[in-house]
């Protein structure tokens, strides 16, 4: 797969994992996740090295994870520590690879590359995820397209008035002036939008009457994590108290043509209004599943497996963030592979 392995990938929300094993395919590899006796999340090869049974169908015992097929038990480091048959003999190949795992702000991450390079300081920090002045709602969906197409879609929000005409574009159909600012900070790409004197979108819940200044600032970090901070203030009142609806978009490539998509939506107004939370989640999920994904799948079908740049696409001015993210990611993947080849030699 054309992916960056030395990177943290979101594999789920903290509440999803307990002592019961969970199986997931990440970067084309089947993994098993569970919590050890101390409650720490563990990630290991998801198939037994004996007959390749799915280990998420097994159980966690005091000794470790037991295979559901022939009862081999693997401890939390991946070593086989018990064989109930054949006099207890343990073959040299009876072992699993353990992957580095990190957990922060209610998110569980896995590092699929060289374990010695796993650096938790590279995890994204979004203070509003744990800020008590925000209410956070979370969701998951699987998108049947390559993860880079999802990144392209998120970094160019000019598609919103057209693709999301019935959901997220409320307040944008008047087509106000859109100011776009692009910047790169190391390997991080910023794509920021500002709409002065516009009508507030419905997701802000009519907390400001009249015209507003609307900001939407998207940030991409390699390999595939994005966050969007959206805010409104009364038009002409730059010092007014901002109302925020922020979203995170954590992508984990599953296969070449499918992507795990984890979404969290946080807001700092009407935080006790459960009905408003439900309405926002319904609108966002409708936008993703019924508008974004069908459009991306249709594009992917016509691309027929080709890389975007290989098709010599027409490049618009507003494509700059998505194009630069692809170029940065391509360079990082190329450098990673060159380093791996040098080590192997």
PAKOLKOL-387670 format. One record per residue: x, y, z of N, C-alpha, C, O in turn; residue in one letter. Coordinates in steps of 0.1 Angstrom, whole numbers, padded with zeros to 4 digits, always signed. Layout:
residues N
XYZXYZXYZXYZA ...
This chain:
residues 345
+0008-0012+0000+0000+0000+0000+0009+0012+0000+0019+0013+0006X +0004+0023-0007+0011+0035-0007+0007+0044+0005-0001+0053+0004X +0013+0040+0016+0010+0047+0029+0023+0050+0037+0033+0044+0034X +0022+0059+0046+0033+0062+0055+0031+0053+0067+0022+0054+0075X +0041+0044+0069+0040+0035+0080+0044+0041+0094+0039+0038+0104X +0054+0049+0093+0059+0056+0105+0051+0068+0109+0055+0079+0107X +0039+0065+0113+0029+0075+0117+0019+0069+0126+0017+0057+0126X +0012+0077+0134+0002+0073+0143-0012+0073+0135-0015+0082+0128X -0019+0062+0137-0032+0061+0130-0043+0058+0141-0041+0049+0149X -0054+0065+0140-0065+0063+0149-0071+0050+0146-0074+0047+0134X -0074+0042+0156-0081+0029+0154-0094+0028+0162-0101+0018+0161X -0097+0039+0169-0110+0039+0176-0111+0047+0188-0100+0053+0192X -0122+0049+0194-0124+0056+0206-0121+0047+0218-0123+0035+0217X -0117+0053+0229-0112+0045+0240-0123+0036+0245-0120+0024+0249X -0136+0040+0245-0146+0032+0250-0149+0019+0242-0157+0011+0247X -0143+0019+0230-0146+0007+0222-0138-0005+0226-0141-0016+0222X -0127-0003+0234-0118-0014+0237-0119-0018+0251-0119-0010+0261X -0120-0031+0254-0120-0037+0267-0113-0050+0266-0105-0052+0257X -0116-0059+0275-0109-0072+0276-0113-0081+0264-0106-0091+0261X -0124-0078+0258-0129-0086+0246-0121-0082+0234-0121-0070+0230X -0114-0091+0227-0106-0087+0215-0115-0081+0204-0126-0085+0202X -0109-0071+0197-0115-0065+0186-0105-0066+0174-0093-0063+0175X -0110-0070+0162-0102-0071+0150-0104-0060+0141-0116-0056+0138X -0094-0055+0135-0094-0044+0125-0083-0045+0115-0072-0050+0119X -0086-0042+0103-0076-0042+0092-0071-0027+0091-0078-0018+0089X -0058-0025+0093-0051-0012+0093-0039-0013+0083-0031-0022+0085X -0039-0004+0073-0028-0005+0063-0027-0018+0057-0016-0023+0054X -0038-0025+0054-0038-0038+0048-0034-0050+0057-0033-0061+0052X -0032-0047+0070-0028-0058+0079-0039-0060+0089-0045-0050+0095X -0042-0073+0092-0053-0076+0102-0047-0076+0116-0037-0083+0118X -0052-0067+0125-0047-0066+0138-0058-0070+0148-0070-0070+0145X -0053-0074+0160-0063-0076+0171-0059-0066+0182-0048-0064+0185X -0070-0061+0188-0068-0051+0199-0076-0056+0212-0087-0062+0210X -0070-0054+0223-0077-0056+0236-0070-0049+0247-0060-0042+0245X -0075-0050+0259-0069-0043+0270-0063-0054+0279-0069-0064+0282X -0051-0051+0284-0044-0060+0293-0049-0059+0307-0059-0052+0310X -0043-0066+0317-0048-0067+0330-0047-0053+0337-0055-0050+0346X -0038-0044+0332-0037-0031+0338-0046-0021+0331-0046-0009+0334X -0053-0025+0321-0062-0017+0313-0056-0009+0301-0062-0001+0295X -0043-0013+0298-0037-0006+0287-0041-0013+0274-0042-0025+0273X -0043-0005+0263-0047-0011+0250-0034-0018+0244-0023-0013+0245X -0037-0029+0238-0026-0038+0232-0030-0040+0218-0042-0042+0215X -0021-0039+0208-0023-0042+0194-0013-0053+0190-0001-0051+0192X -0017-0063+0183-0008-0074+0178-0014-0079+0165-0025-0077+0161X -0005-0087+0159-0009-0094+0147-0023-0101+0149-0024-0108+0160X -0032-0100+0140-0046-0105+0143-0048-0119+0139-0060-0124+0141X -0039-0126+0133-0041-0140+0129-0031-0149+0136-0019-0145+0137X -0035-0160+0141-0027-0170+0147-0016-0175+0137-0020-0179+0126X -0004-0176+0141+0007-0181+0132+0006-0196+0130+0014-0202+0122X -0003-0203+0136-0004-0218+0135-0013-0221+0123-0008-0226+0113X -0026-0218+0123-0035-0220+0112-0042-0207+0108-0052-0208+0100X -0037-0196+0112-0041-0183+0108-0056-0180+0112-0063-0174+0104X -0060-0185+0123-0073-0182+0128-0074-0168+0133-0064-0162+0137X -0086-0161+0132-0087-0147+0136-0087-0147+0151-0096-0152+0158X -0078-0140+0157-0076-0139+0171-0086-0131+0178-0088-0132+0191X -0094-0122+0171-0104-0115+0178-0116-0124+0182-0125-0120+0189X -0116-0136+0177-0126-0146+0182-0122-0153+0194-0129-0161+0200X -0109-0151+0199-0104-0157+0210-0108-0150+0223-0117-0141+0223X -0102-0154+0234-0105-0148+0247-0092-0144+0254-0082-0149+0251X -0093-0134+0263-0081-0130+0270-0082-0137+0284-0091-0136+0291X -0071-0145+0286-0070-0152+0299-0059-0146+0308-0052-0137+0303X -0058-0150+0320-0047-0145+0328-0033-0146+0322-0024-0138+0325X -0031-0157+0314-0018-0159+0307-0016-0150+0295-0005-0146+0291X -0028-0146+0288-0027-0139+0276-0039-0142+0267-0049-0147+0271X -0037-0138+0254-0048-0140+0244-0048-0154+0239-0037-0159+0234X -0059-0161+0240-0060-0175+0236-0066-0176+0222-0077-0171+0220X -0060-0184+0213-0065-0186+0200-0078-0195+0201-0078-0204+0208X -0088-0191+0193-0101-0199+0194-0100-0212+0187-0110-0220+0188X -0090-0215+0179-0089-0227+0171-0083-0239+0178-0089-0249+0180X -0070-0237+0183-0063-0248+0190-0058-0244+0203-0050-0252+0209X -0061-0232+0208-0058-0229+0222-0044-0224+0225-0041-0222+0237X -0036-0221+0215-0023-0214+0218-0026-0201+0225-0035-0194+0222X -0017-0198+0235-0019-0186+0243-0007-0177+0240+0005-0181+0241X -0009-0164+0238+0001-0154+0235+0001-0144+0246-0010-0138+0249X +0012-0141+0252+0012-0130+0262+0012-0116+0256+0012-0115+0243X +0012-0106+0264+0010-0092+0259+0022-0087+0250+0021-0077+0244X +0033-0095+0250+0044-0091+0242+0044-0099+0229+0052-0096+0220X +0035-0108+0227+0033-0116+0215+0040-0129+0215+0038-0137+0205X +0046-0133+0226+0053-0146+0227+0042-0157+0230+0033-0154+0239X +0043-0169+0224+0034-0180+0228+0039-0186+0241+0051-0190+0242X +0030-0186+0251+0034-0191+0264+0027-0204+0268+0030-0209+0279X +0018-0209+0260+0011-0221+0263+0006-0228+0250+0001-0222+0241X +0008-0241+0250+0002-0250+0240-0004-0262+0247+0003-0270+0253X -0017-0263+0246-0024-0274+0254-0022-0288+0248-0026-0298+0254X -0016-0289+0236-0014-0302+0230+0001-0304+0227+0009-0295+0228X +0004-0317+0223+0017-0320+0218+0028-0319+0229+0039-0316+0227X +0024-0321+0242+0033-0320+0253+0037-0306+0256+0047-0304+0263X +0030-0296+0251+0033-0282+0254+0044-0276+0246+0048-0265+0248X +0048-0284+0235+0059-0278+0227+0055-0265+0220+0044-0264+0215X +0064-0255+0220+0061-0242+0214+0070-0240+0202+0082-0238+0205X +0066-0240+0190+0075-0238+0179+0080-0224+0179+0074-0214+0184X +0092-0222+0172+0098-0209+0171+0090-0199+0164+0090-0187+0168X +0082-0203+0155+0073-0194+0147+0061-0190+0154+0053-0182+0149X +0058-0196+0166+0046-0193+0173+0047-0180+0181+0049-0180+0193X +0047-0169+0174+0048-0156+0180+0040-0145+0172+0038-0147+0160X +0036-0135+0178+0029-0124+0172+0038-0111+0173+0046-0110+0182X +0035-0102+0163+0042-0089+0164+0033-0080+0172+0021-0079+0170X +0039-0073+0182+0032-0063+0190+0035-0049+0184+0046-0046+0180X +0025-0041+0183+0026-0028+0177+0025-0017+0188+0017-0019+0197X +0033-0006+0187+0031+0004+0197+0017+0010+0197+0011+0012+0186X +0012+0013+0208-0002+0019+0210-0001+0031+0219+0007+0031+0229X -0008+0041+0216-0009+0053+0225-0024+0056+0227-0032+0053+0218X -0027+0062+0238-0041+0066+0241-0041+0080+0247-0034+0083+0257X -0049+0089+0240-0049+0103+0245-0062+0109+0241-0067+0107+0230X -0068+0117+0250-0080+0124+0247-0091+0115+0242-0099+0119+0234X -0092+0103+0248-0103+0094+0244-0101+0087+0231-0111+0082+0225X -0089+0088+0225-0086+0082+0212-0075+0071+0213-0065+0074+0220X -0076+0060+0207-0066+0050+0207-0059+0050+0193-0065+0050+0183X -0045+0050+0194-0037+0051+0182-0028+0039+0181-0024+0033+0191X -0024+0035+0168-0014+0025+0166-0004+0030+0157-0006+0038+0148X +0009+0025+0159+0020+0029+0151+0024+0016+0143+0028+0006+0149X +0023+0017+0130+0025+0005+0121+0039+0004+0116+0042-0006+0109X +0048+0013+0119+0061+0013+0113+0071+0007+0123+0068-0001+0131X +0084+0012+0122+0094+0008+0131+0091+0012+0146+0089+0024+0149X +0091+0002+0155+0086+0005+0168+0095+0015+0175+0090+0023+0184X +0108+0015+0172+0117+0024+0179+0115+0039+0175+0120+0048+0181X +0108+0041+0164+0105+0055+0160+0092+0060+0165+0089+0072+0163X +0084+0052+0172+0071+0056+0177+0073+0068+0187+0080+0065+0198X +0068+0079+0185+0070+0091+0193+0057+0097+0196+0050+0103+0187X +0052+0096+0209+0039+0101+0213+0038+0116+0212+0027+0122+0212X +0049+0123+0211+0049+0138+0210+0043+0142+0196+0039+0153+0194X +0043+0132+0187+0037+0135+0173+0022+0133+0173+0016+0136+0162X +0016+0129+0184+0002+0128+0184-0005+0142+0183+0000+0151+0190X -0016+0144+0176-0022+0157+0176-0028+0160+0189-0034+0151+0195X -0028+0172+0193-0034+0177+0206-0045+0187+0202-0042+0197+0196X -0057+0184+0206-0069+0192+0203-0075+0195+0217-0083+0188+0222X -0072+0207+0223-0076+0210+0236-0091+0209+0238-0096+0206+0249X -0099+0213+0228-0113+0213+0229-0119+0199+0231-0131+0198+0234X -0112+0188+0228-0117+0175+0230-0120+0172+0245-0129+0164+0248X -0112+0178+0253-0113+0175+0268-0117+0188+0275-0117+0188+0288X -0121+0199+0268-0125+0211+0274-0139+0210+0279-0148+0208+0271X -0142+0212+0292-0156+0211+0297-0165+0221+0292-0177+0219+0293X -0160+0232+0286-0169+0241+0280-0174+0237+0266-0182+0244+0260X -0170+0226+0261-0174+0220+0249-0181+0207+0251-0178+0199+0261X -0191+0204+0243-0198+0191+0243-0193+0184+0231-0192+0190+0220X -0189+0171+0232-0183+0163+0221-0192+0151+0217-0196+0144+0226X -0195+0150+0204-0202+0138+0200-0193+0131+0189-0186+0137+0182X -0193+0117+0189-0184+0110+0181-0191+0100+0172-0202+0096+0175X -0185+0097+0161-0191+0087+0152-0180+0080+0144-0168+0084+0144X -0184+0070+0137-0175+0062+0128-0182+0059+0115-0194+0056+0116X -0175+0058+0104-0180+0053+0092-0168+0047+0084-0157+0052+0085X -0171+0038+0075-0161+0033+0066-0164+0038+0052-0175+0037+0047X -0154+0044+0046-0156+0050+0033-0149+0041+0023-0137+0037+0024X -0156+0037+0012-0150+0028+0002-0142+0035-0009-0145+0033-0020X -0133+0043-0005-0123+0049-0014-0110+0050-0007-0109+0048+0005X -0100+0053-0015-0086+0055-0010-0086+0067-0001-0092+0077-0003X -0078+0066+0010-0077+0076+0020-0073+0090+0015-0077+0100+0020X -0065+0090+0004-0060+0103-0001-0071+0110-0007-0071+0123-0008X -0081+0103-0013-0093+0110-0018-0101+0117-0007-0106+0128-0010X -0101+0111+0005-0108+0117+0016-0101+0130+0020-0107+0140+0023X -0087+0129+0021-0079+0141+0024-0082+0152+0014-0084+0163+0018X -0081+0149+0001-0084+0159-0009-0097+0166-0007-0098+0178-0007X -0108+0158-0004-0121+0163-0002-0122+0173+0010-0128+0183+0010X -0115+0169+0021-0115+0178+0033-0107+0190+0032-0110+0200+0038X -0096+0190+0024-0087+0202+0023-0093+0212+0013-0088+0223+0013X -0103+0209+0005-0109+0218-0004-0123+0219-0001-0132+0212-0006X -0127+0229+0007-0141+0231+0012-0149+0238+0002-0161+0241+0005X -0144+0242-0010-0152+0249-0020-0163+0240-0026-0172+0244-0033X -0162+0227-0023-0172+0218-0028-0185+0218-0020-0196+0213-0024X -0185+0225-0008-0196+0224+0001-0209+0230-0005-0219+0223-0004X -0209+0242-0011-0222+0247-0017-0228+0238-0027-0240+0239-0029X -0220+0230-0034-0226+0221-0044-0229+0207-0039-0241+0203-0041X -0219+0201-0033-0222+0187-0029-0231+0187-0017-0239+0177-0015X -0230+0197-0008-0238+0197+0004-0249+0207+0004-0252+0214+0014X -0256+0208-0007-0266+0219-0009-0278+0216+0001-0284+0226+0004X -0280+0204+0005-0291+0201+0013-0288+0199+0028-0296+0196+0036X -0275+0201+0031-0271+0198+0045-0262+0209+0050-0267+0219+0057X -0249+0209+0048-0239+0218+0054-0238+0231+0048-0232+0241+0053X -0245+0233+0036-0243+0246+0029-0253+0256+0032-0253+0267+0027X -0262+0253+0042-0272+0263+0046-0265+0276+0050-0256+0275+0059X -0268+0287+0044-0262+0299+0047-0251+0303+0037-0246+0314+0037X -0248+0293+0028-0237+0295+0018-0243+0296+0004-0236+0300-0005X -0256+0293+0003-0262+0293-0011-0263+0307-0017-0265+0309-0029X -0261+0317-0008-0261+0331-0014-0247+0334-0020-0245+0344-0026X -0238+0324-0019-0224+0325-0025-0217+0338-0021-0214+0346-0029X -0215+0340-0008-0207+0352-0003-0193+0351-0008-0188+0341-0012X -0186+0362-0006-0171+0362-0009-0164+0352+0000-0166+0352+0012X -0156+0344-0006-0148+0334+0001-0133+0337+0000-0128+0338-0011X -0127+0340+0012-0113+0343+0012-0106+0330+0017-0109+0324+0027X -0095+0327+0009-0088+0314+0013-0073+0317+0015-0067+0325+0008X -0068+0312+0026-0054+0313+0030-0048+0300+0031-0053+0291+0039X -0037+0298+0025-0030+0285+0025-0016+0287+0031-0009+0297+0028X -0011+0277+0040+0002+0278+0045+0007+0264+0049-0001+0255+0051X +0020+0263+0050+0027+0251+0054+0036+0254+0066+0043+0263+0066X +0035+0245+0076+0043+0247+0088+0050+0233+0090+0045+0224+0096X +0063+0232+0085+0070+0220+0085+0063+0210+0075+0062+0213+0063X +0057+0199+0080+0050+0190+0072+0035+0191+0074+0027+0183+0070X +0031+0202+0081+0016+0204+0084+0011+0214+0074+0017+0225+0072X -0001+0211+0069-0008+0220+0059-0020+0226+0065-0028+0220+0072X -0021+0239+0063-0032+0247+0068-0040+0252+0056-0035+0258+0047X -0053+0250+0056-0062+0255+0046-0074+0263+0053-0083+0256+0058X -0073+0276+0053-0082+0284+0061-0091+0292+0052-0087+0298+0042X -0104+0292+0056-0114+0300+0048-0121+0310+0057-0123+0308+0069X -0124+0321+0051-0131+0332+0058-0142+0338+0049-0140+0342+0038X -0154+0338+0055-0166+0343+0048-0172+0355+0056-0179+0353+0066X -0169+0367+0052-0174+0379+0059-0189+0381+0056-0193+0378+0045X -0196+0386+0066-0209+0391+0064-0218+0381+0057-0225+0384+0047X -0219+0369+0063-0226+0358+0057-0238+0354+0066-0238+0358+0078X -0246+0345+0062-0257+0339+0070-0252+0327+0078-0245+0319+0072X -0254+0327+0091-0249+0315+0099-0255+0302+0094-0267+0301+0091X -0246+0292+0094-0251+0278+0090-0260+0272+0101-0258+0276+0113X -0268+0263+0098-0278+0258+0107-0271+0250+0119-0276+0250+0130X -0259+0245+0116-0253+0237+0127-0249+0246+0139-0246+0241+0150X -0249+0259+0137-0246+0268+0148-0259+0271+0157-0258+0278+0167X -0270+0266+0152-0282+0266+0161-0288+0280+0164-0294+0282+0174X -0286+0289+0154-0292+0302+0156-0288+0309+0169-0296+0317+0174X -0276+0307+0173-0272+0314+0185-0268+0328+0183-0267+0336+0192X -0266+0332+0170-0263+0346+0167-0273+0350+0156-0274+0343+0146X -0281+0360+0159-0291+0365+0149-0284+0375+0140-0276+0383+0143X -0288+0374+0127-0283+0383+0117-0270+0378+0111-0267+0366+0111X -0263+0387+0105-0251+0384+0097-0239+0381+0106-0238+0386+0117X -0231+0372+0101-0219+0368+0109-0206+0368+0100-0207+0367+0087X -0195+0368+0106-0182+0365+0100-0179+0350+0103-0179+0346+0115X -0177+0342+0093-0176+0328+0094-0161+0324+0091-0157+0327+0080X -0155+0316+0100-0141+0311+0097-0141+0296+0098-0148+0290+0106X -0134+0290+0088-0133+0275+0088-0118+0272+0085-0113+0274+0074X -0111+0267+0096-0097+0265+0094-0093+0250+0095-0095+0244+0106X -0089+0244+0084-0086+0230+0083-0071+0228+0084-0063+0235+0078X -0067+0218+0092-0053+0215+0094-0051+0200+0091-0058+0191+0096X -0041+0197+0082-0038+0183+0079-0024+0180+0085-0015+0188+0083X -0023+0168+0091-0010+0163+0096-0008+0149+0090-0017+0141+0090X +0005+0147+0085+0007+0134+0080+0008+0123+0091+0012+0126+0102X +0003+0110+0088-0002+0106+0075-0016+0110+0072-0018+0114+0060X -0026+0110+0081-0039+0112+0077-0048+0117+0088-0059+0111+0090X -0044+0127+0095-0053+0133+0105-0056+0147+0102-0047+0155+0098X -0068+0151+0103-0073+0165+0100-0082+0170+0111-0089+0162+0118X -0081+0183+0113-0090+0189+0123-0095+0202+0116-0088+0209+0110X -0108+0205+0119-0114+0217+0114-0120+0225+0125-0128+0220+0133X -0115+0238+0126-0121+0247+0137-0129+0257+0129-0124+0266+0122X -0142+0257+0132-0152+0266+0126-0158+0275+0136-0161+0271+0147X -0159+0288+0133-0164+0297+0143-0172+0308+0136-0170+0311+0124X -0181+0314+0144-0188+0326+0139-0188+0337+0150-0188+0334+0162X -0187+0349+0145-0189+0361+0154-0198+0370+0146-0199+0370+0134X -0206+0379+0153-0214+0389+0147-0206+0397+0136-0195+0402+0139X -0212+0398+0124-0205+0406+0114-0202+0420+0119-0211+0427+0125X -0190+0425+0116-0186+0438+0121-0182+0439+0135-0178+0450+0140X -0181+0427+0142-0178+0427+0156-0167+0416+0158-0169+0406+0164X -0155+0419+0153-0144+0410+0154-0141+0406+0168-0135+0395+0170X -0144+0414+0178-0141+0411+0192-0152+0404+0199-0151+0401+0211X -0163+0401+0192-0174+0393+0198-0170+0380+0202-0160+0374+0197X -0177+0374+0211-0174+0360+0216-0177+0350+0205-0188+0349+0200X -0167+0343+0202-0168+0333+0191-0176+0321+0195-0175+0316+0206X -0185+0316+0186-0192+0303+0188-0185+0293+0179-0183+0296+0167X -0182+0282+0184-0174+0272+0177-0182+0259+0174-0189+0254+0183X -0180+0253+0162-0183+0240+0159-0171+0233+0153-0168+0236+0141X -0163+0226+0161-0151+0220+0156-0152+0205+0153-0160+0198+0160X -0145+0200+0143-0146+0186+0140-0132+0181+0138-0123+0187+0133X -0130+0168+0143-0118+0161+0139-0121+0150+0129-0132+0145+0129X -0112+0148+0120-0113+0138+0110-0101+0129+0110-0091+0133+0104X -0102+0118+0117-0090+0109+0118-0092+0097+0109-0102+0089+0110X -0083+0096+0099-0084+0086+0089-0074+0075+0091-0062+0078+0094X -0078+0062+0089-0069+0051+0090-0071+0043+0077-0081+0036+0076X -0061+0043+0068-0063+0034+0056-0065+0020+0060-0058+0014+0068X -0076+0014+0055-0079+0000+0057-0072-0009+0046-0064-0017+0049X -0076-0006+0034-0070-0012+0022-0067-0001+0012-0069+0011+0015X -0063-0005+0000-0061+0006-0011-0074+0013-0014-0073+0025-0018X -0085+0007-0012-0098+0013-0016-0108+0014-0005-0120+0014-0008X -0104+0014+0007-0113+0016+0018-0106+0023+0030-0094+0021+0032X -0113+0031+0038-0107+0039+0048-0116+0039+0060-0128+0041+0059X -0110+0037+0072-0117+0040+0085-0118+0055+0087-0107+0062+0086X -0129+0060+0090-0131+0074+0092-0138+0077+0105-0149+0074+0108X -0130+0082+0114-0134+0086+0128-0137+0101+0129-0128+0109+0125X -0149+0104+0134-0153+0118+0134-0157+0122+0148-0164+0114+0155X -0153+0134+0153-0158+0139+0165-0162+0154+0163-0155+0161+0155X -0173+0158+0168-0178+0171+0166-0180+0178+0180-0187+0172+0189X -0174+0189+0182-0174+0196+0195-0180+0210+0193-0177+0217+0183X -0188+0215+0202-0193+0229+0202-0193+0235+0215-0194+0228+0225X -0192+0248+0216-0192+0255+0229-0205+0263+0231-0205+0273+0239X -0216+0259+0225-0229+0266+0228-0240+0255+0228-0238+0245+0221X -0250+0258+0235-0261+0248+0237-0256+0234+0241-0260+0224+0235X -0246+0234+0250-0239+0222+0253-0248+0212+0261-0245+0200+0261X -0259+0216+0267-0268+0207+0274-0280+0203+0265-0289+0197+0270X -0280+0207+0252-0291+0204+0244-0289+0191+0236-0282+0192+0225X -0294+0180+0241-0292+0167+0235-0298+0167+0221-0293+0160+0212X -0310+0173+0220-0316+0173+0207-0308+0180+0196-0307+0175+0184X -0301+0191+0200-0293+0198+0190-0281+0189+0187-0276+0189+0175X -0275+0182+0196-0264+0172+0194-0269+0162+0183-0261+0159+0174X -0280+0156+0186-0285+0146+0176-0287+0152+0162-0284+0146+0152X -0293+0164+0162-0295+0170+0149-0282+0173+0141-0281+0170+0129X -0272+0178+0149-0259+0180+0142-0253+0167+0137-0248+0166+0126X -0253+0157+0145-0248+0144+0141-0255+0138+0129-0249+0133+0120X -0268+0139+0129-0276+0135+0118-0272+0142+0105-0271+0136+0094X -0271+0155+0106-0267+0163+0094-0253+0160+0089-0251+0158+0077X -0244+0159+0098-0230+0156+0094-0229+0142+0088-0223+0140+0078X -0235+0132+0094-0235+0118+0089-0242+0118+0075-0237+0110+0066X -0253+0125+0074-0259+0125+0061-0250+0131+0050-0249+0127+0039X -0243+0142+0054-0234+0148+0045-0223+0139+0041-0219+0139+0029X -0217+0131+0050-0206+0122+0047-0211+0110+0039-0205+0107+0029X -0222+0104+0044-0226+0091+0038-0234+0092+0025-0233+0084+0016X -0242+0103+0024-0251+0104+0012-0246+0115+0002-0252+0115-0009X -0236+0123+0006-0231+0133-0004-0217+0131-0007-0213+0130-0018X -0208+0132+0003-0194+0131+0001-0190+0117-0005-0184+0116-0015X -0194+0106+0002-0189+0093-0002-0194+0090-0016-0186+0085-0024X -0207+0091-0020-0211+0088-0033-0203+0096-0044-0200+0091-0054X -0200+0109-0041-0192+0117-0051-0178+0111-0052-0173+0110-0063X -0172+0108-0040-0158+0103-0041-0157+0090-0048-0148+0087-0055X -0167+0081-0045-0167+0068-0051-0169+0069-0066-0163+0062-0074X -0178+0079-0071-0180+0081-0085-0167+0085-0092-0163+0081-0103X -0159+0094-0085-0146+0099-0090-0137+0087-0091-0130+0085-0101X -0136+0079-0080-0127+0068-0080-0130+0058-0091-0121+0052-0097X -0143+0055-0093-0146+0046-0104-0141+0051-0118-0136+0043-0125X -0142+0064-0120-0137+0069-0133-0122+0070-0134-0116+0070-0144X -0115+0071-0122-0101+0071-0122-0095+0057-0124-0084+0055-0128X -0103+0047-0121-0100+0033-0124-0087+0028-0118-0079+0022-0125X -0084+0032-0106-0072+0028-0099-0060+0036-0101-0050+0034-0095X -0061+0046-0110-0049+0054-0113-0047+0064-0102-0056+0069-0095X -0034+0068-0100-0031+0079-0091-0035+0092-0097-0035+0094-0109X -0039+0102-0088-0045+0114-0093-0035+0121-0102-0039+0126-0113X -0022+0122-0098-0013+0130-0106-0010+0123-0120-0006+0129-0129X -0011+0109-0120-0008+0102-0133-0019+0105-0143-0016+0103-0155X -0030+0111-0139-0041+0114-0149-0040+0129-0153-0048+0134-0161X -0029+0136-0149-0027+0150-0153-0039+0158-0151-0045+0164-0161X -0044+0160-0139-0056+0167-0136-0054+0182-0138-0043+0188-0137X -0065+0189-0142-0066+0203-0142-0065+0208-0127-0072+0203-0119X -0056+0217-0124-0054+0222-0111-0060+0236-0109-0056+0245-0116X -0069+0237-0099-0075+0250-0096-0067+0257-0085-0060+0251-0078X -0069+0270-0084-0062+0278-0074-0065+0272-0060-0056+0272-0051X -0077+0268-0058-0082+0263-0045-0078+0249-0042-0081+0244-0031X -0070+0243-0051-0065+0229-0049-0052+0229-0042-0046+0218-0039X -0046+0241-0039-0033+0242-0034-0030+0233-0022-0020+0227-0021X -0039+0234-0012-0037+0226+0000-0037+0211-0002-0028+0204+0003X -0047+0206-0010-0047+0192-0012-0035+0187-0021-0030+0176-0018X -0031+0195-0030-0020+0191-0039-0007+0191-0030+0001+0182-0032X -0005+0201-0022+0007+0201-0014+0007+0190-0003+0018+0184+0000X -0004+0187+0002-0005+0175+0011-0001+0162+0004+0006+0154+0010X -0006+0160-0008-0002+0148-0016+0013+0148-0018+0019+0138-0017X +0019+0160-0021+0033+0160-0024+0041+0158-0012+0051+0150-0012X +0037+0164-0001+0044+0161+0012+0044+0147+0016+0054+0140+0020X +0032+0141+0015+0030+0127+0018+0038+0118+0009+0044+0108+0014X +0038+0121-0004+0046+0113-0013+0061+0113-0010+0068+0103-0011X +0066+0125-0006+0080+0126-0002+0083+0118+0010+0094+0112+0011X +0074+0119+0020+0077+0112+0032+0077+0097+0030+0085+0089+0036X +0067+0092+0022+0067+0078+0019+0079+0073+0011+0085+0063+0014X +0083+0081+0002+0095+0078-0006+0108+0077+0003+0116+0068+0002X +0109+0087+0012+0121+0087+0021+0120+0075+0030+0131+0069+0034X +0108+0072+0035+0107+0061+0044+0111+0048+0037+0118+0039+0043X +0107+0046+0025+0110+0034+0018+0125+0033+0015+0131+0022+0015X +0131+0044+0011+0145+0045+0009+0153+0041+0021+0163+0034+0020X +0149+0046+0033+0155+0043+0045+0154+0028+0049+0163+0022+0054X +0142+0022+0046+0140+0008+0049+0148-0001+0039+0154-0011+0044X +0150+0003+0027+0158-0004+0017+0173-0004+0021+0180-0013+0020X +0177+0008+0027+0191+0009+0031+0194+0000+0043+0204-0006+0044X +0184+0000+0052+0186-0009+0064+0186-0024+0060+0194-0031+0065X +0177-0027+0050+0177-0041+0046+0190-0045+0039+0194-0057+0039X +0196-0036+0031+0208-0039+0024+0220-0041+0034+0231-0043+0030X 
